[in-house]
Amino acid sequence: MVFSFISDYIKHRLSSKSRHGTHSPFVYKLTDEVIYDFKSKDDYKSIEAQRKKLLNDDSIVKVTDLGAGSHLNKNNKKKVRQIAKNALKSPLLAQLIYRLAKNNDPKRIIELGTCLGITTAYLSKACPDADIITIEGCPETAKVAYNNFRQLDLENVELQVGNFDLLLPEIIAEQPQLDFVYVDGNHRKDATLNYFNWCLPKVHEGSLLIFDDIYWSEGMKEAWEEIKANPQVTVTVDLFWIGLVFFRKGQVKEHFKIKY
């Protein structure tokens, strides 16, 4: 599995483009102004300070994993610092999620896979006026995340604990439309396609769906290809680590691979 992942990464680097190789005005602007905006921002500082605390936290939690699990550690009792090291999105990726959310300016955000809440915090700081619902399958991990939200004074986040398959359809049903959905959990083909298909009736021209770990496994790669092929999808951006899905009406269907 590791060899396949490395091979996919090398292939992606060789076949992907920078903004200068992108002939879509929409994707060029997105790449130039959002994806490649590496300038430091004040919002990053408090969240990265919280990450540092987690990386030094020796407390132990019992991990309940309802998804595809970890490639790194199958022990269900883990120190918080181990989870922070192995499961949290890197600053580079978490800050990209922040910029994508800020650029999208959603009224509502749904996140599947809270983990310790660092990426959730980035979403909250990016969109302080948005209503954010984040779902975590592990109760003890969720407790750590909730504590982080309190320490960071995040007031627009609702944390729900339970099985994505049960909670997500109910949450979607309550939404008038879906503006921004970030899927980072249960990295299985069938589950990923279910989440995508459940979202479709509520997407609109400004919606952005983000799928994490699209090269995680053969199943995830197959799921990504099926998502790209869906008739409602007009533009996708494959950043290797994550895939962006847009539904822009009147736009020619195009798929882009961008170096990141």
Secondary structure as the mmCIF struct_conf table of DSSP 4:
data_model
#
loop_
_struct_conf.conf_type_id
_struct_conf.id
_struct_conf.beg_label_comp_id
_struct_conf.beg_label_asym_id
_struct_conf.beg_label_seq_id
_struct_conf.end_label_comp_id
_struct_conf.end_label_asym_id
_struct_conf.end_label_seq_id
HELX_RH_AL_P HELX_RH_AL_P1 VAL A 2 SER A 15
STRN STRN1 LYS A 17 LYS A 17
HELX_RH_3T_P HELX_RH_3T_P1 ARG A 19 GLY A 21
HELX_RH_AL_P HELX_RH_AL_P2 PRO A 25 LEU A 30
HELX_RH_PI_P HELX_RH_PI_P1 THR A 31 ILE A 35
TURN_TY1_P TURN_TY1_P1 TYR A 36 TYR A 36
HELX_RH_AL_P HELX_RH_AL_P3 ASP A 42 LEU A 55
TURN_TY1_P TURN_TY1_P2 ASN A 56 ASN A 56
STRN STRN2 ILE A 60 LYS A 62
BEND BEND1 GLY A 67 ALA A 68
BEND BEND2 HIS A 71 LEU A 72
BEND BEND3 ASN A 76 ASN A 76
STRN STRN3 LYS A 77 LYS A 79
HELX_RH_AL_P HELX_RH_AL_P4 VAL A 80 ASN A 86
TURN_TY1_P TURN_TY1_P3 ALA A 87 ALA A 87
BEND BEND4 LEU A 88 LEU A 88
HELX_LH_PP_P HELX_LH_PP_P1 LYS A 89 SER A 90
HELX_RH_AL_P HELX_RH_AL_P5 PRO A 91 ASN A 104
BEND BEND5 LYS A 107 LYS A 107
STRN STRN4 ARG A 108 LEU A 112
TURN_TY1_P TURN_TY1_P4 CYS A 115 LEU A 116
BEND BEND6 GLY A 117 GLY A 117
HELX_RH_AL_P HELX_RH_AL_P6 ILE A 118 ALA A 126
TURN_TY1_P TURN_TY1_P5 PRO A 128 ASP A 129
BEND BEND7 ALA A 130 ALA A 130
STRN STRN5 ASP A 131 GLU A 136
BEND BEND8 GLY A 137 GLY A 137
HELX_RH_AL_P HELX_RH_AL_P7 PRO A 139 GLN A 151
TURN_TY1_P TURN_TY1_P6 LEU A 152 ASP A 153
BEND BEND9 ASN A 156 ASN A 156
STRN STRN6 VAL A 157 VAL A 161
BEND BEND10 GLY A 162 GLY A 162
HELX_RH_AL_P HELX_RH_AL_P8 PHE A 164 GLU A 174
BEND BEND11 PRO A 176 PRO A 176
BEND BEND12 ASP A 179 ASP A 179
STRN STRN7 PHE A 180 VAL A 183
BEND BEND13 GLY A 185 GLY A 185
HELX_RH_AL_P HELX_RH_AL_P9 LYS A 189 CYS A 199
HELX_RH_3T_P HELX_RH_3T_P2 LEU A 200 LYS A 202
TURN_TY1_P TURN_TY1_P7 GLU A 205 GLY A 206
STRN STRN8 LEU A 208 ASP A 212
TURN_TY1_P TURN_TY1_P8 ILE A 214 TYR A 215
BEND BEND14 TRP A 216 SER A 217
HELX_RH_AL_P HELX_RH_AL_P10 GLU A 218 ALA A 229
TURN_TY1_P TURN_TY1_P9 PRO A 231 GLN A 232
STRN STRN9 VAL A 235 ASP A 238
BEND BEND15 PHE A 240 TRP A 241
STRN STRN10 ILE A 242 PHE A 246
TURN_TY1_P TURN_TY1_P10 LYS A 249 GLY A 250
HELX_LH_PP_P HELX_LH_PP_P2 GLN A 251 LYS A 253
STRN STRN11 GLU A 254 LYS A 257
STRN STRN12 ILE A 258 ILE A 258
#
